[in-house]
Amino acid sequence: MKPGNRKIMDNRIDAPIRLYGVVGWPLGQSLSPFVHNAGFRALGSAAVYLRWEISPERLPAFVESMRLLDIQGCSVTIPHKISLLPLLDDISPQASAVGAVNTIYRKNNRLCGENTDITGFLMPLRETSLESTDVLLLGAGGAARAVAAGLALRRARCVFVTTPSDKTHLPLAEQFGLVPVPWQSRHDVNARLVVNTTPLGMRGKHEDETPYDFTLASSESVGSPRDARIAYDIVYNPWETRFLREAKLAGRQCVTGLDMFFAQANAQFHLWTGQNLPDTLLSVLRAR
């Protein structure tokens, strides 16, 4: 049987295998293959989701390979979310507004870019009023752009942004109307919501690090329990980071990166298949 005609043959499936995957550099911490392959199995779909570790200089060649191999969809992670923009045929209005792509899908044989990080970020905050909320955003990469766009959609009162370099956040601040803050002054910001979009805390060499010291945070009181202070870490592996452990000790309500990860992955899966991921998958992820 020729490679291009390979099929999965059992009582349910007799169809060409459709290829999906995740592209990034590196990919050691990605849970995307587990989640999407579980979704395909639940649908009985003849599809497989792979891992593609692609260095930045090889990204244009990878996109051409997607065209040649008829790859149907791809998740995009660090550091390719921004550099992919000029390599695709079409970019959605949402991805254009963010200035970053985290999903590639096919439409009329064209490679299209979408950003589901906005949906993913906002889902755990759907019952939280943000209109009167001041936010401190730590980091300024592709995910931070989605967070800034989501906070703008929810009309957060004021969003402060900072990075250790004291300069990489300035373009983001200008684009989204955020207030830039020197890194050494980040604890002086009286923010009800603190969001970590840096890689500090991610499994690997930065796992024992945190971008924020909650013992130094401004302690001005908030109103009702409905206005409880929140710490949100978009890092999802491990799902309980040092940032969140220390936030919990400081009395903060915590939102884990798993919540955002699953919501954005579900939006990707729906874009590719028209179906949702099994709800039970989030519980399985928490138990891993």
C-alpha positions as CSV (number, residue, x, y, z in Angstrom):
1,M,0.0,0.0,0.0
2,K,1.4,3.4,-1.0
3,P,2.0,5.9,1.9
4,G,-0.4,8.4,0.5
5,N,-3.2,5.7,0.5
6,R,-2.7,4.5,4.1
7,K,-6.0,3.8,5.9
8,I,-7.2,3.0,9.3
9,M,-9.3,-0.1,8.8
10,D,-11.7,-1.5,11.4
11,N,-15.4,-1.7,11.8
12,R,-15.9,2.1,11.9
13,I,-13.2,3.7,9.7
14,D,-12.1,3.3,6.1
15,A,-10.8,6.7,5.1
16,P,-7.5,8.5,4.3
17,I,-5.7,9.7,7.4
18,R,-5.9,13.4,7.9
19,L,-2.9,15.1,9.5
20,Y,-3.0,17.7,12.2
21,G,-0.3,18.8,14.7
22,V,1.4,21.4,16.8
23,V,4.4,23.5,15.7
24,G,6.7,25.2,18.1
25,W,10.3,25.4,19.4
26,P,10.7,23.6,21.7
27,L,7.6,21.4,22.4
28,G,8.6,19.4,25.5
29,Q,5.7,20.7,27.6
30,S,2.9,20.5,25.1
31,L,-0.3,18.6,26.0
32,S,-1.9,19.3,22.7
33,P,-1.2,15.9,21.1
34,F,-2.9,14.1,24.0
35,V,-6.0,16.3,23.9
36,H,-6.6,16.4,20.2
37,N,-5.9,12.8,19.6
38,A,-8.3,11.9,22.4
39,G,-10.9,14.1,20.6
40,F,-10.3,12.3,17.3
41,R,-10.7,8.9,18.9
42,A,-13.9,10.0,20.6
43,L,-15.3,11.0,17.2
44,G,-14.0,7.8,15.5
45,S,-12.2,10.1,13.1
46,A,-9.4,8.9,10.8
47,A,-7.1,11.7,11.9
48,V,-3.9,11.9,13.8
49,Y,-2.3,14.9,15.6
50,L,1.5,15.0,15.6
51,R,4.4,17.2,17.1
52,W,6.6,19.3,14.9
53,E,9.5,21.0,16.5
54,I,10.5,23.6,14.0
55,S,13.2,26.2,14.6
56,P,12.4,29.8,13.5
57,E,14.6,29.7,10.4
58,R,12.7,26.6,9.1
59,L,9.2,28.0,9.6
60,P,8.7,29.1,5.9
61,A,9.7,25.7,4.7
62,F,7.3,24.1,7.2
63,V,4.4,26.1,5.9
64,E,5.2,25.0,2.4
65,S,5.3,21.4,3.6
66,M,1.8,21.9,5.0
67,R,0.6,22.7,1.5
68,L,2.4,19.8,-0.2
69,L,1.4,17.2,2.4
70,D,-2.2,18.4,2.6
71,I,-2.0,18.9,6.4
72,Q,-5.4,19.9,7.5
73,G,-4.7,22.0,10.6
74,C,-2.1,23.0,13.1
75,S,-1.8,24.5,16.6
76,V,0.9,27.2,16.9
77,T,2.9,28.0,20.0
78,I,6.1,29.8,21.1
79,P,7.9,31.4,19.2
80,H,5.9,31.3,15.9
81,K,2.6,33.0,16.7
82,I,3.6,36.4,15.3
83,S,6.1,35.3,12.5
84,L,3.5,33.1,10.9
85,L,1.3,36.0,9.9
86,P,2.9,36.8,6.5
87,L,3.3,33.2,5.6
88,L,-0.4,32.3,5.4
89,D,-3.0,33.0,2.7
90,D,-5.7,34.5,4.9
91,I,-5.9,35.9,8.5
92,S,-9.1,36.2,10.4
93,P,-10.1,39.7,11.7
94,Q,-9.6,38.4,15.2
95,A,-6.1,37.2,14.6
96,S,-5.3,40.4,12.7
97,A,-6.5,42.5,15.6
98,V,-4.3,40.5,18.0
99,G,-1.4,40.4,15.7
100,A,-0.7,36.7,16.4
101,V,-1.9,33.3,15.1
102,N,-2.3,30.2,17.2
103,T,-4.3,28.1,14.8
104,I,-3.9,27.2,11.1
105,Y,-6.9,25.6,9.2
106,R,-7.8,25.0,5.6
107,K,-10.6,26.7,3.7
108,N,-11.0,26.3,0.0
109,N,-7.5,24.8,-0.2
110,R,-6.0,28.0,1.4
111,L,-4.1,28.1,4.6
112,C,-5.9,30.4,7.0
113,G,-4.8,31.8,10.4
114,E,-7.1,32.2,13.5
115,N,-6.5,33.1,17.1
116,T,-8.5,31.0,19.7
117,D,-6.4,32.3,22.6
118,I,-8.9,35.2,23.1
119,T,-11.7,32.7,23.6
120,G,-9.5,30.5,25.8
121,F,-8.4,33.4,28.0
122,L,-11.9,34.8,28.5
123,M,-13.7,31.5,29.2
124,P,-12.6,31.1,32.8
125,L,-13.5,34.8,33.4
126,R,-17.0,34.6,31.9
127,E,-18.7,35.2,35.2
128,T,-16.2,37.8,36.4
129,S,-17.0,41.5,36.0
130,L,-14.0,43.3,34.5
131,E,-15.5,46.7,33.7
132,S,-14.2,48.2,37.0
133,T,-11.1,46.1,37.2
134,D,-7.4,47.2,36.9
135,V,-5.2,44.5,35.5
136,L,-1.4,43.9,35.6
137,L,-0.2,42.0,32.5
138,L,3.2,40.3,32.9
139,G,4.8,39.6,29.5
140,A,4.3,40.8,26.0
141,G,4.5,37.8,23.6
142,G,1.9,36.3,21.3
143,A,-0.3,35.1,24.2
144,A,-0.1,38.5,25.9
145,R,-1.5,40.0,22.7
146,A,-4.5,37.7,23.0
147,V,-4.9,38.6,26.7
148,A,-4.8,42.4,25.9
149,A,-7.4,41.9,23.1
150,G,-9.7,39.9,25.4
151,L,-9.4,42.5,28.2
152,A,-10.3,45.2,25.7
153,L,-13.4,43.2,24.6
154,R,-14.5,42.9,28.2
155,R,-13.7,46.6,28.8
156,A,-11.3,46.3,31.7
157,R,-10.8,49.7,33.3
158,C,-7.0,49.9,33.0
159,V,-4.4,47.4,31.9
160,F,-0.8,47.9,33.0
161,V,1.9,45.9,31.2
162,T,5.5,45.1,32.1
163,T,8.4,42.9,31.0
164,P,11.8,42.2,32.5
165,S,13.5,43.9,29.6
166,D,11.7,47.1,30.3
167,K,11.2,47.6,26.5
168,T,9.6,44.6,24.8
169,H,6.2,45.6,26.1
170,L,6.2,49.1,24.7
171,P,4.9,48.2,21.2
172,L,2.1,46.1,22.9
173,A,1.2,49.0,25.1
174,E,1.0,51.4,22.2
175,Q,-1.1,49.0,20.0
176,F,-3.7,48.2,22.7
177,G,-3.6,51.4,24.8
178,L,-2.0,49.8,27.8
179,V,-0.1,51.6,30.5
180,P,3.6,50.6,30.5
181,V,5.2,50.0,33.9
182,P,8.9,49.5,34.8
183,W,9.5,45.9,35.8
184,Q,10.9,47.0,39.2
185,S,7.7,48.9,39.9
186,R,5.2,46.1,39.0
187,H,4.4,45.4,42.7
188,D,3.3,49.0,43.1
189,V,0.3,48.6,40.7
190,N,-2.9,48.0,42.7
191,A,-4.3,45.4,40.3
192,R,-7.3,43.2,41.1
193,L,-6.3,40.8,38.3
194,V,-2.6,39.8,37.8
195,V,-2.0,37.7,34.6
196,N,1.3,35.9,33.9
197,T,2.0,35.3,30.2
198,T,5.8,34.9,30.7
199,P,7.4,31.4,30.5
200,L,8.5,31.6,34.1
201,G,7.0,28.6,36.0
202,M,6.8,26.4,32.9
203,R,8.1,22.9,33.3
204,G,11.8,22.8,32.6
205,K,14.6,25.2,33.5
206,H,12.1,28.0,34.6
207,E,9.8,25.8,36.7
208,D,11.0,27.1,40.1
209,E,10.7,30.7,39.0
210,T,7.9,33.3,39.2
211,P,7.5,36.7,37.7
212,Y,5.7,38.2,40.7
213,D,6.1,38.3,44.5
214,F,2.6,38.5,46.1
215,T,4.0,39.4,49.5
216,L,5.2,42.7,47.9
217,A,1.9,43.4,46.1
218,S,-0.3,46.4,46.9
219,S,-2.8,45.3,49.6
220,E,-5.5,47.9,49.1
221,S,-8.8,46.2,49.9
222,V,-11.5,45.4,47.3
223,G,-15.2,45.5,47.8
224,S,-17.5,42.4,48.0
225,P,-16.4,38.8,47.6
226,R,-17.6,39.1,44.0
227,D,-14.6,41.5,43.5
228,A,-12.0,39.1,45.0
229,R,-8.5,39.5,43.7
230,I,-7.5,37.0,41.0
231,A,-4.2,35.5,39.9
232,Y,-4.3,34.0,36.4
233,D,-1.3,32.0,35.0
234,I,-1.5,30.9,31.3
235,V,1.3,28.4,32.0
236,Y,-0.4,25.0,32.0
237,N,2.4,22.5,32.5
238,P,2.6,22.2,35.5
239,W,-0.9,23.4,36.0
240,E,-0.1,24.5,39.6
241,T,2.9,26.9,39.2
242,R,4.9,28.6,41.9
243,F,3.1,31.8,40.8
244,L,-0.3,30.3,41.7
245,R,0.9,28.5,44.8
246,E,2.1,31.8,46.2
247,A,-1.0,33.6,45.0
248,K,-3.2,31.2,46.9
249,L,-1.2,31.7,50.1
250,A,-1.8,35.4,49.6
251,G,-5.5,34.9,49.5
252,R,-6.0,35.3,45.8
253,Q,-8.5,33.4,43.7
254,C,-6.5,31.4,41.2
255,V,-7.1,30.6,37.5
256,T,-4.9,27.9,36.1
257,G,-3.5,27.7,32.6
258,L,-5.3,24.4,32.0
259,D,-8.6,26.3,31.9
260,M,-7.4,28.6,29.1
261,F,-5.6,25.8,27.4
262,F,-8.6,23.5,27.2
263,A,-11.0,26.3,26.1
264,Q,-8.6,27.4,23.3
265,A,-8.0,23.8,22.2
266,N,-11.8,23.2,22.1
267,A,-12.2,26.2,19.8
268,Q,-9.4,24.8,17.6
269,F,-11.0,21.4,17.5
270,H,-14.4,22.8,16.6
271,L,-12.8,24.9,13.8
272,W,-11.3,21.7,12.3
273,T,-14.1,19.3,12.9
274,G,-17.3,21.2,13.7
275,Q,-17.4,19.2,17.0
276,N,-16.4,19.9,20.6
277,L,-13.8,18.0,22.6
278,P,-15.2,15.7,25.3
279,D,-16.0,17.6,28.5
280,T,-14.4,14.8,30.6
281,L,-11.0,15.6,29.1
282,L,-10.4,18.6,31.4
283,S,-10.8,16.4,34.5
284,V,-8.4,13.9,33.0
285,L,-5.8,16.7,32.4
286,R,-6.1,17.9,36.0
287,A,-5.4,14.3,37.2
288,R,-2.2,13.9,35.1
